């Protein structure tokens, strides 16, 4: 397991370097510069700004300066926010995105697994059909449509919740449900299909023949094996929450990292775009790394297969 973890860590670091390099090159490949939109800026001041941020240097020199600063944990200075460090901007905004993301992941897993279990244990009955209808709606309706619908019904019509902002715990309900809908639907269908497969396995029939109650069979055999594939979805789930938060934070006026990222793109703030992209990439890679390790711990057969493949 230690060797397996170190291998995953090596690939994580390598992936971060590739992401940093690709992001840097893409930013430089875009025609123009961050100050072209400032029509009122005289050419001499624009040239001074270019020199201040090192944009007048050769590309290879900018690249090595960028990598050396990254190695020291320096993400640079925002080109649009006066004297504002990218790292400080991330530290200030990320807590809002983190709270929304963590709550959304928990809600997605709890509701998704619950719906999937109900559907599997009540196969071809009313609860099964109802659960799958909810899952289909979650897949079919985009998050921004759900967000607008929730705002109109619960914010404008019923006036139960605030339309924008996070002023209290109740204000997390609408953005969380809008952000979690797709993940809830996918997890519900994944849990249902896997639990149905486990329920039809021979060892379940043997357990029934031995006289074990339905509850005991579900607790001892079905539950763990049925939801194990959900663990592998935690990495993509994190990616779904991260990318979905860009839109949700804009709609609900949440001052999180997703909203700032969208603004930085429209402002062509190279430093902020590259810094947030790298930060999001680190989060997604760490989530995938933790998921792989957790899956190996939950199911030791994964580590065993890995060792056999290396020895073959």
C-alpha positions as YAML, in Angstrom:
chain: A
units: angstrom
residues:
- id: 1
  name: UNK
  ca: [0.00, 0.00, 0.00]
- id: 2
  name: UNK
  ca: [2.90, 2.40, 0.74]
- id: 3
  name: UNK
  ca: [4.42, 1.79, -2.68]
- id: 4
  name: UNK
  ca: [1.01, 2.21, -4.29]
- id: 5
  name: UNK
  ca: [0.50, 5.53, -2.46]
- id: 6
  name: UNK
  ca: [3.95, 6.85, -3.42]
- id: 7
  name: UNK
  ca: [3.32, 5.98, -7.07]
- id: 8
  name: UNK
  ca: [0.03, 7.87, -7.01]
- id: 9
  name: UNK
  ca: [1.76, 10.83, -5.32]
- id: 10
  name: UNK
  ca: [4.43, 10.93, -8.03]
- id: 11
  name: UNK
  ca: [1.80, 11.03, -10.77]
- id: 12
  name: UNK
  ca: [-0.05, 13.76, -8.88]
- id: 13
  name: UNK
  ca: [3.05, 15.99, -8.84]
- id: 14
  name: UNK
  ca: [3.74, 15.24, -12.51]
- id: 15
  name: UNK
  ca: [0.14, 16.08, -13.42]
- id: 16
  name: UNK
  ca: [0.38, 19.39, -11.58]
- id: 17
  name: UNK
  ca: [3.48, 20.33, -13.56]
- id: 18
  name: UNK
  ca: [1.73, 19.44, -16.84]
- id: 19
  name: UNK
  ca: [-1.35, 21.45, -15.82]
- id: 20
  name: UNK
  ca: [0.76, 24.47, -14.86]
- id: 21
  name: UNK
  ca: [2.68, 24.31, -18.15]
- id: 22
  name: UNK
  ca: [-0.41, 23.87, -20.34]
- id: 23
  name: UNK
  ca: [-2.27, 26.68, -18.56]
- id: 24
  name: UNK
  ca: [0.71, 29.00, -18.94]
- id: 25
  name: UNK
  ca: [1.07, 28.27, -22.66]
- id: 26
  name: UNK
  ca: [-2.66, 28.65, -23.31]
- id: 27
  name: UNK
  ca: [-2.69, 32.06, -21.62]
- id: 28
  name: UNK
  ca: [0.24, 33.16, -23.76]
- id: 29
  name: UNK
  ca: [-1.36, 31.79, -26.93]
- id: 30
  name: UNK
  ca: [-4.41, 34.04, -26.55]
- id: 31
  name: UNK
  ca: [-4.03, 37.12, -28.78]
- id: 32
  name: UNK
  ca: [-3.53, 40.41, -26.97]
- id: 33
  name: UNK
  ca: [-2.76, 41.09, -23.33]
- id: 34
  name: UNK
  ca: [-4.64, 41.96, -20.11]
- id: 35
  name: UNK
  ca: [-4.35, 45.69, -20.75]
- id: 36
  name: UNK
  ca: [-5.68, 45.86, -24.32]
- id: 37
  name: UNK
  ca: [-9.23, 46.45, -23.12]
- id: 38
  name: UNK
  ca: [-8.14, 49.54, -21.22]
- id: 39
  name: UNK
  ca: [-8.66, 51.96, -24.13]
- id: 40
  name: UNK
  ca: [-7.95, 55.02, -22.01]
- id: 41
  name: UNK
  ca: [-4.46, 53.81, -21.04]
- id: 42
  name: UNK
  ca: [-1.73, 55.61, -23.01]
- id: 43
  name: UNK
  ca: [0.83, 53.40, -24.82]
- id: 44
  name: UNK
  ca: [3.69, 54.39, -22.48]
- id: 45
  name: UNK
  ca: [1.68, 53.46, -19.37]
- id: 46
  name: UNK
  ca: [0.61, 50.18, -20.99]
- id: 47
  name: UNK
  ca: [4.27, 49.42, -21.77]
- id: 48
  name: UNK
  ca: [5.16, 50.18, -18.15]
- id: 49
  name: UNK
  ca: [2.44, 47.79, -16.93]
- id: 50
  name: UNK
  ca: [3.71, 45.08, -19.27]
- id: 51
  name: UNK
  ca: [7.21, 45.52, -17.84]
- id: 52
  name: UNK
  ca: [5.90, 45.57, -14.26]
- id: 53
  name: UNK
  ca: [4.32, 42.13, -14.67]
- id: 54
  name: UNK
  ca: [7.18, 40.74, -16.76]
- id: 55
  name: UNK
  ca: [5.05, 40.36, -19.88]
- id: 56
  name: UNK
  ca: [7.67, 42.06, -22.04]
- id: 57
  name: UNK
  ca: [10.23, 39.30, -21.43]
- id: 58
  name: UNK
  ca: [10.80, 36.33, -23.76]
- id: 59
  name: UNK
  ca: [8.33, 33.48, -23.35]
- id: 60
  name: UNK
  ca: [10.90, 30.98, -22.04]
- id: 61
  name: UNK
  ca: [12.05, 33.48, -19.39]
- id: 62
  name: UNK
  ca: [8.46, 34.13, -18.28]
- id: 63
  name: UNK
  ca: [7.93, 30.37, -18.03]
- id: 64
  name: UNK
  ca: [10.94, 29.74, -15.81]
- id: 65
  name: UNK
  ca: [10.07, 32.71, -13.59]
- id: 66
  name: UNK
  ca: [6.54, 31.33, -13.29]
- id: 67
  name: UNK
  ca: [7.74, 27.83, -12.33]
- id: 68
  name: UNK
  ca: [10.32, 29.15, -9.86]
- id: 69
  name: UNK
  ca: [7.66, 31.28, -8.17]
- id: 70
  name: UNK
  ca: [5.31, 28.29, -8.04]
- id: 71
  name: UNK
  ca: [8.01, 26.22, -6.36]
- id: 72
  name: UNK
  ca: [8.10, 28.88, -3.62]
- id: 73
  name: UNK
  ca: [4.31, 28.93, -3.33]
- id: 74
  name: UNK
  ca: [4.02, 32.33, -5.01]
- id: 75
  name: UNK
  ca: [1.08, 32.52, -7.44]
- id: 76
  name: UNK
  ca: [1.83, 36.11, -8.38]
- id: 77
  name: UNK
  ca: [-0.05, 39.41, -8.28]
- id: 78
  name: UNK
  ca: [-3.45, 40.01, -9.85]
- id: 79
  name: UNK
  ca: [-3.21, 42.15, -12.98]
- id: 80
  name: UNK
  ca: [-6.63, 43.71, -12.41]
- id: 81
  name: UNK
  ca: [-6.94, 43.91, -8.61]
- id: 82
  name: UNK
  ca: [-4.45, 46.56, -7.51]
- id: 83
  name: UNK
  ca: [-1.65, 45.10, -5.34]
- id: 84
  name: UNK
  ca: [-3.76, 42.02, -4.64]
- id: 85
  name: UNK
  ca: [-1.91, 38.70, -4.34]
- id: 86
  name: UNK
  ca: [-3.51, 35.75, -6.12]
- id: 87
  name: UNK
  ca: [-2.85, 33.53, -3.10]
- id: 88
  name: UNK
  ca: [-4.62, 35.95, -0.78]
- id: 89
  name: UNK
  ca: [-7.58, 36.20, -3.15]
- id: 90
  name: UNK
  ca: [-7.90, 32.41, -3.13]
- id: 91
  name: UNK
  ca: [-7.62, 32.26, 0.66]
- id: 92
  name: UNK
  ca: [-10.37, 34.85, 1.08]
- id: 93
  name: UNK
  ca: [-12.83, 33.38, -1.43]
- id: 94
  name: UNK
  ca: [-12.25, 29.64, -1.11]
- id: 95
  name: UNK
  ca: [-14.00, 29.15, 2.28]
- id: 96
  name: UNK
  ca: [-17.35, 30.05, 0.67]
- id: 97
  name: UNK
  ca: [-16.79, 27.57, -2.16]
- id: 98
  name: UNK
  ca: [-15.48, 24.95, 0.27]
- id: 99
  name: UNK
  ca: [-18.57, 25.09, 2.50]
- id: 100
  name: UNK
  ca: [-20.89, 24.87, -0.49]
- id: 101
  name: UNK
  ca: [-18.85, 22.06, -2.03]
- id: 102
  name: UNK
  ca: [-18.59, 19.93, 1.12]
- id: 103
  name: UNK
  ca: [-22.31, 20.28, 1.87]
- id: 104
  name: UNK
  ca: [-23.15, 19.41, -1.75]
- id: 105
  name: UNK
  ca: [-20.96, 16.29, -1.72]
- id: 106
  name: UNK
  ca: [-22.48, 15.07, 1.57]
- id: 107
  name: UNK
  ca: [-26.02, 15.72, 0.32]
- id: 108
  name: UNK
  ca: [-25.26, 14.01, -3.00]
- id: 109
  name: UNK
  ca: [-23.92, 10.85, -1.36]
- id: 110
  name: UNK
  ca: [-26.54, 10.59, 1.39]
- id: 111
  name: UNK
  ca: [-29.59, 11.23, -0.81]
- id: 112
  name: UNK
  ca: [-28.19, 9.38, -3.84]
- id: 113
  name: UNK
  ca: [-27.28, 6.22, -1.91]
- id: 114
  name: UNK
  ca: [-30.59, 6.31, -0.02]
- id: 115
  name: UNK
  ca: [-32.64, 6.58, -3.23]
- id: 116
  name: UNK
  ca: [-30.59, 3.83, -4.86]
- id: 117
  name: UNK
  ca: [-31.02, 1.50, -1.89]
- id: 118
  name: UNK
  ca: [-34.77, 2.11, -1.73]
- id: 119
  name: UNK
  ca: [-35.10, 1.47, -5.46]
- id: 120
  name: UNK
  ca: [-33.08, -1.76, -5.29]
- id: 121
  name: UNK
  ca: [-34.82, -3.15, -2.21]
- id: 122
  name: UNK
  ca: [-38.24, -2.26, -3.67]
- id: 123
  name: UNK
  ca: [-37.39, -3.40, -7.18]
- id: 124
  name: UNK
  ca: [-40.23, -3.03, -9.71]
- id: 125
  name: UNK
  ca: [-42.48, -1.42, -7.11]
- id: 126
  name: UNK
  ca: [-43.81, 2.10, -6.66]
- id: 127
  name: UNK
  ca: [-40.82, 3.33, -4.63]
- id: 128
  name: UNK
  ca: [-38.44, 2.00, -7.28]
- id: 129
  name: UNK
  ca: [-40.26, 3.88, -10.03]
- id: 130
  name: UNK
  ca: [-40.51, 7.08, -7.96]
- id: 131
  name: UNK
  ca: [-36.78, 7.01, -7.14]
- id: 132
  name: UNK
  ca: [-35.83, 6.54, -10.77]
- id: 133
  name: UNK
  ca: [-38.15, 9.37, -11.87]
- id: 134
  name: UNK
  ca: [-36.30, 11.67, -9.47]
- id: 135
  name: UNK
  ca: [-32.99, 10.40, -10.86]
- id: 136
  name: UNK
  ca: [-34.07, 11.04, -14.46]
- id: 137
  name: UNK
  ca: [-35.14, 14.59, -13.58]
- id: 138
  name: UNK
  ca: [-31.78, 15.19, -11.90]
- id: 139
  name: UNK
  ca: [-29.94, 14.13, -15.05]
- id: 140
  name: UNK
  ca: [-32.24, 15.92, -17.49]
- id: 141
  name: UNK
  ca: [-32.63, 19.37, -15.93]
- id: 142
  name: UNK
  ca: [-29.50, 21.62, -15.99]
- id: 143
  name: UNK
  ca: [-28.32, 23.05, -12.69]
- id: 144
  name: UNK
  ca: [-28.86, 26.67, -13.75]
- id: 145
  name: UNK
  ca: [-32.49, 25.90, -14.63]
- id: 146
  name: UNK
  ca: [-33.02, 24.28, -11.23]
- id: 147
  name: UNK
  ca: [-31.33, 27.23, -9.54]
- id: 148
  name: UNK
  ca: [-33.62, 29.73, -11.27]
- id: 149
  name: UNK
  ca: [-36.67, 27.57, -10.50]
- id: 150
  name: UNK
  ca: [-35.77, 27.35, -6.81]
- id: 151
  name: UNK
  ca: [-35.17, 31.10, -6.63]
- id: 152
  name: UNK
  ca: [-38.55, 31.84, -8.19]
- id: 153
  name: UNK
  ca: [-40.57, 29.38, -6.09]
- id: 154
  name: UNK
  ca: [-38.87, 29.54, -2.67]
- id: 155
  name: UNK
  ca: [-37.42, 33.03, -2.89]
- id: 156
  name: UNK
  ca: [-39.83, 35.16, -4.91]
- id: 157
  name: UNK
  ca: [-43.20, 33.43, -4.54]
- id: 158
  name: UNK
  ca: [-43.07, 31.79, -1.10]
- id: 159
  name: UNK
  ca: [-40.38, 34.10, 0.32]
- id: 160
  name: UNK
  ca: [-39.01, 31.29, 2.47]
- id: 161
  name: UNK
  ca: [-35.36, 31.78, 1.50]
- id: 162
  name: UNK
  ca: [-33.07, 34.57, 0.36]
- id: 163
  name: UNK
  ca: [-32.67, 34.75, -3.40]
- id: 164
  name: UNK
  ca: [-28.96, 35.67, -3.27]
- id: 165
  name: UNK
  ca: [-26.14, 35.42, -0.75]
- id: 166
  name: UNK
  ca: [-25.33, 33.09, 2.12]
- id: 167
  name: UNK
  ca: [-26.68, 34.89, 5.18]
- id: 168
  name: UNK
  ca: [-27.45, 31.78, 7.21]
- id: 169
  name: UNK
  ca: [-27.60, 27.96, 7.16]
- id: 170
  name: UNK
  ca: [-30.97, 27.93, 5.36]
- id: 171
  name: UNK
  ca: [-29.48, 29.87, 2.45]
- id: 172
  name: UNK
  ca: [-27.40, 26.80, 1.54]
- id: 173
  name: UNK
  ca: [-30.52, 24.80, 0.66]
- id: 174
  name: UNK
  ca: [-31.20, 26.14, -2.84]
- id: 175
  name: UNK
  ca: [-27.61, 26.30, -4.17]
- id: 176
  name: UNK
  ca: [-26.82, 22.91, -2.62]
- id: 177
  name: UNK
  ca: [-29.80, 21.17, -4.22]
- id: 178
  name: UNK
  ca: [-29.17, 22.82, -7.59]
- id: 179
  name: UNK
  ca: [-25.50, 21.84, -7.46]
- id: 180
  name: UNK
  ca: [-26.16, 18.29, -6.20]
- id: 181
  name: UNK
  ca: [-29.03, 17.27, -8.49]
- id: 182
  name: UNK
  ca: [-26.92, 15.64, -11.21]
- id: 183
  name: UNK
  ca: [-24.71, 13.82, -8.70]
- id: 184
  name: UNK
  ca: [-27.72, 12.60, -6.71]
- id: 185
  name: UNK
  ca: [-29.24, 11.16, -9.87]
- id: 186
  name: UNK
  ca: [-26.04, 9.42, -10.96]
- id: 187
  name: UNK
  ca: [-25.29, 7.97, -7.51]
- id: 188
  name: UNK
  ca: [-28.89, 6.74, -7.15]
- id: 189
  name: UNK
  ca: [-28.74, 4.88, -10.46]
- id: 190
  name: UNK
  ca: [-25.24, 3.55, -9.75]
- id: 191
  name: UNK
  ca: [-26.24, 2.31, -6.28]
- id: 192
  name: UNK
  ca: [-29.42, 0.72, -7.58]
- id: 193
  name: UNK
  ca: [-27.73, -1.19, -10.40]
- id: 194
  name: UNK
  ca: [-24.91, -2.45, -8.18]
- id: 195
  name: UNK
  ca: [-27.18, -3.48, -5.34]
- id: 196
  name: UNK
  ca: [-29.45, -5.37, -7.75]
- id: 197
  name: UNK
  ca: [-26.38, -7.18, -9.07]
- id: 198
  name: UNK
  ca: [-25.27, -8.06, -5.53]
- id: 199
  name: UNK
  ca: [-28.78, -9.20, -4.54]
- id: 200
  name: UNK
  ca: [-28.77, -11.70, -7.42]
- id: 201
  name: UNK
  ca: [-25.33, -13.12, -6.54]
- id: 202
  name: UNK
  ca: [-24.94, -16.76, -5.46]
- id: 203
  name: UNK
  ca: [-23.59, -15.94, -1.99]
- id: 204
  name: UNK
  ca: [-26.74, -13.92, -1.25]
- id: 205
  name: UNK
  ca: [-28.86, -16.93, -2.20]
- id: 206
  name: UNK
  ca: [-26.68, -19.05, 0.10]
- id: 207
  name: UNK
  ca: [-27.19, -16.58, 2.95]
- id: 208
  name: UNK
  ca: [-30.95, -16.75, 2.42]
- id: 209
  name: UNK
  ca: [-30.81, -20.55, 2.42]
- id: 210
  name: UNK
  ca: [-28.99, -20.44, 5.77]
- id: 211
  name: UNK
  ca: [-31.92, -18.57, 7.25]
- id: 212
  name: UNK
  ca: [-30.41, -15.09, 7.56]
- id: 213
  name: UNK
  ca: [-33.01, -12.35, 7.78]
- id: 214
  name: UNK
  ca: [-33.34, -9.78, 4.99]
- id: 215
  name: UNK
  ca: [-32.02, -7.04, 7.27]
- id: 216
  name: UNK
  ca: [-28.94, -9.06, 8.22]
- id: 217
  name: UNK
  ca: [-28.21, -9.89, 4.58]
- id: 218
  name: UNK
  ca: [-28.44, -6.22, 3.61]
- id: 219
  name: UNK
  ca: [-26.21, -5.07, 6.48]
- id: 220
  name: UNK
  ca: [-23.55, -7.78, 6.19]
- id: 221
  name: UNK
  ca: [-23.32, -8.37, 2.46]
- id: 222
  name: UNK
  ca: [-25.38, -6.11, 0.22]
- id: 223
  name: UNK
  ca: [-24.65, -2.67, 1.64]
- id: 224
  name: UNK
  ca: [-20.85, -2.73, 1.51]
- id: 225
  name: UNK
  ca: [-20.51, -4.45, -1.85]
- id: 226
  name: UNK
  ca: [-23.38, -2.49, -3.34]
- id: 227
  name: UNK
  ca: [-22.10, 1.00, -2.53]
- id: 228
  name: UNK
  ca: [-18.38, 0.26, -3.06]
- id: 229
  name: UNK
  ca: [-18.45, 1.60, -6.66]
- id: 230
  name: UNK
  ca: [-19.82, 4.88, -5.27]
- id: 231
  name: UNK
  ca: [-16.41, 5.45, -3.67]
- id: 232
  name: UNK
  ca: [-14.81, 5.51, -7.12]
- id: 233
  name: UNK
  ca: [-17.26, 8.24, -8.13]
- id: 234
  name: UNK
  ca: [-16.10, 10.62, -5.37]
- id: 235
  name: UNK
  ca: [-13.32, 11.94, -7.62]
- id: 236
  name: UNK
  ca: [-15.64, 12.79, -10.55]
- id: 237
  name: UNK
  ca: [-18.20, 14.03, -8.02]
- id: 238
  name: UNK
  ca: [-15.68, 16.57, -6.72]
- id: 239
  name: UNK
  ca: [-15.01, 17.67, -10.30]
- id: 240
  name: UNK
  ca: [-18.75, 18.02, -10.92]
- id: 241
  name: UNK
  ca: [-19.18, 20.15, -7.80]
- id: 242
  name: UNK
  ca: [-16.17, 22.33, -8.63]
- id: 243
  name: UNK
  ca: [-17.20, 23.05, -12.23]
- id: 244
  name: UNK
  ca: [-20.87, 23.40, -11.33]
- id: 245
  name: UNK
  ca: [-20.07, 25.96, -8.65]
- id: 246
  name: UNK
  ca: [-18.92, 28.43, -11.35]
- id: 247
  name: UNK
  ca: [-22.52, 28.87, -12.51]
- id: 248
  name: UNK
  ca: [-24.25, 28.39, -9.16]
- id: 249
  name: UNK
  ca: [-22.11, 31.00, -7.40]
- id: 250
  name: UNK
  ca: [-22.89, 33.49, -10.15]
- id: 251
  name: UNK
  ca: [-26.65, 32.85, -9.97]
- id: 252
  name: UNK
  ca: [-26.88, 33.03, -6.18]
- id: 253
  name: UNK
  ca: [-24.40, 35.88, -5.80]
- id: 254
  name: UNK
  ca: [-21.99, 33.85, -3.67]
- id: 255
  name: UNK
  ca: [-18.57, 35.48, -3.39]
- id: 256
  name: UNK
  ca: [-16.72, 32.22, -3.78]
- id: 257
  name: UNK
  ca: [-13.81, 31.15, -5.94]
- id: 258
  name: UNK
  ca: [-16.03, 30.08, -8.84]
- id: 259
  name: UNK
  ca: [-17.50, 33.55, -9.22]
- id: 260
  name: UNK
  ca: [-14.05, 35.16, -9.05]
- id: 261
  name: UNK
  ca: [-12.74, 32.69, -11.63]
- id: 262
  name: UNK
  ca: [-15.47, 33.62, -14.11]
- id: 263
  name: UNK
  ca: [-14.77, 37.31, -13.52]
- id: 264
  name: UNK
  ca: [-11.02, 36.82, -14.00]
- id: 265
  name: UNK
  ca: [-11.64, 35.21, -17.40]
- id: 266
  name: UNK
  ca: [-13.74, 38.14, -18.60]
- id: 267
  name: UNK
  ca: [-11.06, 40.53, -17.28]
- id: 268
  name: UNK
  ca: [-8.21, 38.55, -18.90]
- id: 269
  name: UNK
  ca: [-6.42, 38.50, -15.55]
- id: 270
  name: UNK
  ca: [-3.68, 36.00, -16.48]
- id: 271
  name: UNK
  ca: [-2.21, 35.64, -13.00]
- id: 272
  name: UNK
  ca: [-5.57, 35.01, -11.36]
- id: 273
  name: UNK
  ca: [-6.72, 32.60, -14.09]
- id: 274
  name: UNK
  ca: [-3.55, 30.51, -13.86]
- id: 275
  name: UNK
  ca: [-3.53, 30.57, -10.06]
- id: 276
  name: UNK
  ca: [-7.15, 29.48, -9.66]
- id: 277
  name: UNK
  ca: [-6.84, 26.86, -12.42]
- id: 278
  name: UNK
  ca: [-3.82, 25.34, -10.70]
- id: 279
  name: UNK
  ca: [-5.57, 25.45, -7.33]
- id: 280
  name: UNK
  ca: [-8.68, 23.74, -8.69]
- id: 281
  name: UNK
  ca: [-6.47, 21.19, -10.43]
- id: 282
  name: UNK
  ca: [-4.73, 20.44, -7.13]
- id: 283
  name: UNK
  ca: [-8.09, 19.91, -5.43]
- id: 284
  name: UNK
  ca: [-9.33, 17.52, -8.11]
- id: 285
  name: UNK
  ca: [-6.08, 15.55, -8.19]
- id: 286
  name: UNK
  ca: [-5.99, 15.27, -4.40]
- id: 287
  name: UNK
  ca: [-9.61, 14.11, -4.43]
- id: 288
  name: UNK
  ca: [-8.74, 11.43, -6.98]
- id: 289
  name: UNK
  ca: [-5.64, 10.46, -4.99]
- id: 290
  name: UNK
  ca: [-7.61, 10.12, -1.75]
- id: 291
  name: UNK
  ca: [-10.35, 8.18, -3.56]
- id: 292
  name: UNK
  ca: [-7.85, 5.67, -4.95]
- id: 293
  name: UNK
  ca: [-6.27, 5.16, -1.53]
- id: 294
  name: UNK
  ca: [-9.65, 4.86, 0.19]
- id: 295
  name: UNK
  ca: [-10.85, 2.33, -2.38]
- id: 296
  name: UNK
  ca: [-7.73, 0.25, -1.82]
- id: 297
  name: UNK
  ca: [-8.28, 0.32, 1.95]
- id: 298
  name: UNK
  ca: [-11.98, -0.55, 1.69]
- id: 299
  name: UNK
  ca: [-11.37, -3.32, -0.86]
- id: 300
  name: UNK
  ca: [-7.91, -4.90, -0.29]
- id: 301
  name: UNK
  ca: [-8.30, -6.83, -3.56]
- id: 302
  name: UNK
  ca: [-7.35, -3.64, -5.43]
- id: 303
  name: UNK
  ca: [-3.91, -3.49, -3.81]
- id: 304
  name: UNK
  ca: [-3.52, -7.27, -4.28]
- id: 305
  name: UNK
  ca: [-4.27, -7.04, -8.00]
- id: 306
  name: UNK
  ca: [-1.84, -4.13, -8.32]
- id: 307
  name: UNK
  ca: [0.96, -6.15, -6.71]
- id: 308
  name: UNK
  ca: [0.24, -9.17, -8.92]
- id: 309
  name: UNK
  ca: [0.37, -7.03, -12.07]
- id: 310
  name: UNK
  ca: [3.75, -5.61, -11.04]
- id: 311
  name: UNK
  ca: [5.18, -9.05, -10.28]
- id: 312
  name: UNK
  ca: [3.87, -10.57, -13.53]
...
